[in-house]
Structure formats: C-alpha cells, structure tokens
Amino acid sequence: MDHSIARVKGHKFLSGNDFPVEDILTVEESLKITINGKPFTVTMRTPGMEDELVRGLLFTENIYRDLTTLPLLTIRERSDAGYITWIDVQIPNGKLGDGINNSRSIMSVSSCGICGKSEFDKGPETAGIYCKETLDAKLIPELFDKMNAGQDTFRQSGGSHASAAFTMDGELLSVAEDIGRHNAADKVIGSLILKGQLNRAKCLLVSGRVSYEIVSKCYVAGIPVLASVSAPSSMAVEMSEKFGVTLLAFCRDNKFTVYSHGERIQPIVMSTQ
C-alpha cells in the first residue's frame, strides 16, 4: 500500500458546471519522535522512509552524529490507517550531541522545519566546506531530470517536494519525496548515512525554495553544492557564503543562477562559431 498518497472526494466547479471528483493528494501525517523515552519533536511529514527521516534529522540537528553505529529505532505507535505515528530512538547519553539542548518545543510543520525550535541558531562558526572538485554546468539539467524521474508522488498528486543527492560526475545516490522540503532533504541525508555513502555526496538538489535551514542541512552533511529549482532566501545566500556552500537556484529551462562559491561550477565552453 502506498502511504504517500490518499484519494479524497470533492466537488469541482468548471465553466458554470459542477460534478463530483476523486482527487489524489499527498498525505500529511504527524510523526512523534522521542529520544530515550523523552519528547523531542512532532513533525508533519509524508509517511514512508521513516528510518531515513529520523536518521537524517538526528544528524542534521546535531543530536547523533556517529556514522559507524546506528541508534535503535523502535516503532511505538501506528494510526488506524497503518501510518507510523511514533518512533522512539535509544541513544546512549554520552553520544548525544549539543542539539539535544535545542529540542523543538512545539509541532514542526511540514512547510517550515525550523518552526518550534526553542532557540534559533545561525549556524556553526567553524570553517566552511572545503572541496576542490568541480561540477560541470552542462550536467545540471540532467541531474534535475534524474530527480524528477523519482517523483512518483508528485506526478500523482502535484503536492510533494523532492530532494536528491549526486556525485560530482552525476551519479544518483538517493532520491526522496515528502510534503515538506526539509523532510525530503533529511530523508536523503539519512538514506546516505544508512547506505554508508554520505562522503560520496557532492551535490544536493531540492525542488522548492531554499531557506536557511536547507543550507544548514547541506553544510552539516558536508555536501558542497546545493541546487534548487526555485528561489533562495536572502539568509540562504548569506549562510551559503559563510558555510562554503555553492548555491545554485532557479535551475530550470536550461538556466540557473549561482549565488555563492561559483568556483565549483565548471564553466560551459561557449562556441564562437
């Protein structure tokens, strides 16, 4: 059963006429996450890839950064529809990162992953990402084509975001969908961790706008290039410059804009003929 979509009845009005319809919509469902039995957050997300979502969230929020040992995830509750609604994570206290002190005090909605944090942090003061590898600009449309090919939920509902990770030579490592942009990114990062491929990821794609939080996740994961089909925020540009992240946006119709660290984008050789 595909838990990412739901069929919903409605009544459509068109050109003065009305008729019943059944639409396919992206599912939005709550997921409660507790750590060692204590509340951490309730996040709104699309069911599926729960292990990846939780693992990615723990990593990008600096709750658990150990890449060698997986924390124990236990499903505590499911809804009547079969969705996982509560996961408890067991982490030895000595391995909890500083992010545990910045737990989300209220619900984190799908459109804004930072909402509900008890403290806003503009990011680490450490040095930015160091990477001498470059990405061929001519590959960028191909990367988005590969991500789009993995957007089954979007093709059915039109209501989900996507994220995907690639090597610098364009190999697809992971792709995920979710109603929330930040959730899709966490699912991809968690998938890379579970597959032991985080160090191979050099480019992260997202289908929606780029906020500060998406840049932060990219930085924490050590991924040097971030590309989006939509617009960045002013803080996203500011933080990309600070973190050493190459930020590309408006990547559509065979064009894009580079906002920071463009030295990683190999220029297209223009023909003079």
C-alpha positions in Angstrom: 0.0 0.0 0.0 1.3 3.5 -1.0 1.0 5.6 2.2 2.3 8.7 0.4 -1.0 9.4 -1.4 -4.7 9.4 -0.5 -7.9 9.5 -2.6 -10.2 12.3 -1.5 -13.7 13.1 -2.8 -14.6 16.6 -3.7 -17.0 18.6 -5.9 -15.5 20.5 -8.9 -16.9 23.7 -10.4 -15.9 24.4 -14.0 -17.3 26.9 -16.5 -20.6 27.1 -14.7 -21.0 23.3 -14.3 -20.3 21.2 -11.3 -19.6 17.5 -10.9 -18.1 15.1 -8.3 -14.4 14.2 -8.5 -11.9 12.0 -6.7 -8.5 13.6 -6.3 -5.2 12.1 -5.4 -3.5 14.1 -2.7 -0.2 13.9 -0.9 -0.6 12.5 2.7 0.4 14.8 5.6 0.6 12.9 8.9 2.2 13.6 12.2 5.2 11.7 13.5 6.1 11.9 17.1 9.8 11.3 17.9 11.0 10.6 21.4 14.6 10.2 22.4 15.3 7.7 25.3 11.5 8.0 26.0 11.5 11.8 26.3 9.7 14.1 23.8 11.9 15.6 21.1 9.5 16.8 18.4 6.3 16.1 16.5 6.9 16.7 12.8 4.4 16.8 10.0 5.6 14.7 7.1 4.6 12.3 4.3 4.7 8.6 5.5 7.5 6.5 4.2 11.2 6.3 4.7 10.8 6.8 8.5 14.2 5.3 9.3 15.9 7.7 6.8 13.9 10.7 8.0 14.7 10.1 11.7 18.4 9.3 11.0 18.8 12.4 8.8 17.0 14.6 11.3 19.2 13.4 14.2 22.3 14.0 12.1 21.4 17.5 10.8 20.1 18.7 14.1 23.4 17.5 15.9 21.6 15.0 18.1 23.5 12.0 17.0 26.5 12.3 14.5 28.1 8.8 14.9 28.3 7.3 11.4 29.5 3.9 12.5 26.8 2.8 14.9 23.1 3.1 14.2 20.8 4.2 17.0 18.0 1.8 17.9 14.7 3.0 16.4 11.5 1.4 17.8 8.0 1.9 16.4 5.8 2.7 19.3 2.5 3.5 17.5 0.6 3.3 14.2 -2.6 5.0 13.2 -5.7 3.2 12.2 -4.6 3.7 8.5 -1.3 2.0 9.2 0.9 5.1 9.3 3.8 5.1 11.7 3.0 7.9 14.2 5.5 7.4 17.0 9.2 6.4 16.9 11.4 6.2 20.0 15.2 6.5 19.5 17.6 5.0 22.0 20.9 6.8 22.2 23.5 6.5 25.0 23.6 9.8 26.9 27.3 10.1 26.3 26.7 10.1 22.5 24.0 12.8 22.5 25.1 16.0 20.7 24.6 19.5 21.7 21.4 19.7 19.6 19.5 17.8 22.2 19.5 21.1 24.2 17.7 22.8 21.4 14.8 20.4 21.2 11.7 21.5 19.3 9.2 22.6 22.0 6.1 22.5 19.7 5.0 20.9 16.5 7.2 21.3 13.5 5.0 21.9 10.4 5.8 20.4 7.0 6.4 23.8 5.4 8.9 25.1 8.0 11.2 22.7 9.7 12.7 25.4 11.9 9.3 26.2 13.5 9.1 25.1 17.1 12.8 25.2 17.9 13.4 26.6 21.3 16.3 28.6 20.1 17.4 29.9 16.7 21.0 29.3 15.7 22.5 30.9 12.7 24.9 28.0 12.4 28.3 26.9 13.4 31.3 29.2 13.5 33.6 26.6 12.1 35.3 26.8 8.7 33.2 26.2 5.7 33.2 23.1 3.4 36.5 22.5 1.6 36.2 20.8 -1.8 38.4 21.3 -4.9 36.1 19.2 -7.1 34.0 21.0 -9.7 30.6 20.3 -11.2 30.2 20.6 -15.0 27.5 23.1 -15.6 26.2 21.1 -18.5 25.3 18.2 -16.1 22.8 20.3 -14.0 19.7 19.9 -16.2 20.5 16.1 -16.3 20.6 16.0 -12.5 17.2 17.6 -12.3 15.8 15.2 -14.9 17.0 12.3 -12.8 15.4 13.7 -9.6 12.2 14.4 -11.5 12.1 10.7 -12.6 11.9 9.7 -9.0 9.0 11.9 -8.1 6.1 9.4 -8.4 4.1 11.0 -5.6 4.3 14.4 -7.3 3.2 13.0 -10.6 0.1 11.6 -9.0 -0.8 14.4 -6.6 1.2 17.5 -7.6 1.7 18.2 -3.8 5.1 16.9 -2.8 8.6 18.1 -2.8 11.7 16.1 -3.7 15.4 16.1 -2.9 18.2 14.1 -4.4 22.0 13.6 -3.8 24.6 13.1 -6.5 28.3 12.6 -7.0 30.2 15.4 -8.9 30.0 13.2 -12.1 26.2 13.0 -11.9 25.7 9.6 -10.3 22.4 9.5 -8.4 22.9 8.3 -4.9 19.5 8.8 -3.3 16.1 10.5 -4.0 13.2 11.1 -1.7 9.8 12.8 -1.7 7.9 14.5 1.1 5.3 17.2 1.6 8.0 19.2 3.4 11.1 20.4 1.7 13.3 19.9 4.8 11.9 16.4 5.4 12.8 15.4 1.8 16.4 16.6 2.4 16.5 14.8 5.8 15.3 11.6 4.1 18.0 11.8 1.5 20.8 12.5 4.1 19.5 9.7 6.3 19.5 7.4 3.3 23.1 8.2 2.5 24.1 7.6 6.1 22.3 4.2 6.2 24.0 3.2 2.9 27.4 4.5 4.0 27.6 6.9 1.1 27.5 10.3 2.8 31.1 11.0 1.9 30.3 10.4 -1.8 27.5 13.0 -2.0 28.7 16.3 -3.5 25.5 17.8 -4.8 22.1 18.1 -3.1 19.1 19.0 -5.2 15.8 20.3 -3.8 12.6 21.0 -5.7 11.3 24.0 -3.7 12.7 27.3 -2.4 16.0 27.3 -0.5 15.7 28.5 3.1 18.4 28.9 5.7 17.6 25.5 7.1 18.1 23.7 3.8 21.6 25.3 3.6 22.4 24.3 7.2 21.5 20.7 6.5 23.6 20.7 3.4 26.5 22.1 5.3 26.2 19.7 8.3 26.2 16.8 5.8 29.4 18.1 4.2 27.8 18.5 0.7 29.5 21.3 -1.2 26.9 22.1 -3.9 23.2 22.9 -3.3 20.9 23.4 -6.3 17.2 24.3 -6.3 14.5 24.7 -9.0 13.1 27.7 -7.1 14.3 30.9 -5.3 16.7 31.2 -2.3 16.0 33.5 0.6 18.5 36.3 1.5 19.7 34.4 4.6 20.2 31.2 2.5 22.6 33.2 0.3 24.3 34.7 3.3 24.7 31.4 5.0 25.9 29.6 1.9 28.7 32.1 1.5 29.6 31.7 5.2 29.4 27.9 5.2 31.4 27.4 1.9 28.3 26.0 0.1 28.0 26.6 -3.7 24.3 27.7 -4.0 22.5 27.5 -7.4 18.9 28.5 -7.8 16.2 29.0 -10.5 17.6 25.8 -12.1 15.1 25.3 -14.9 14.6 25.8 -18.6 18.4 25.1 -19.1 19.5 28.1 -17.0 20.4 28.8 -13.4 21.9 31.5 -11.1 25.0 31.0 -8.9 24.8 32.9 -5.7 27.9 31.7 -3.8 31.2 29.9 -4.3 30.8 29.7 -8.1 34.4 28.4 -8.4 33.0 24.9 -8.1 30.9 25.2 -11.2 32.9 24.4 -14.3 32.0 27.0 -17.0 30.4 25.9 -20.2 32.7 26.5 -23.1 30.8 28.7 -25.5 31.1 28.1 -29.2 32.4 31.0 -31.2 31.1 29.7 -34.5 
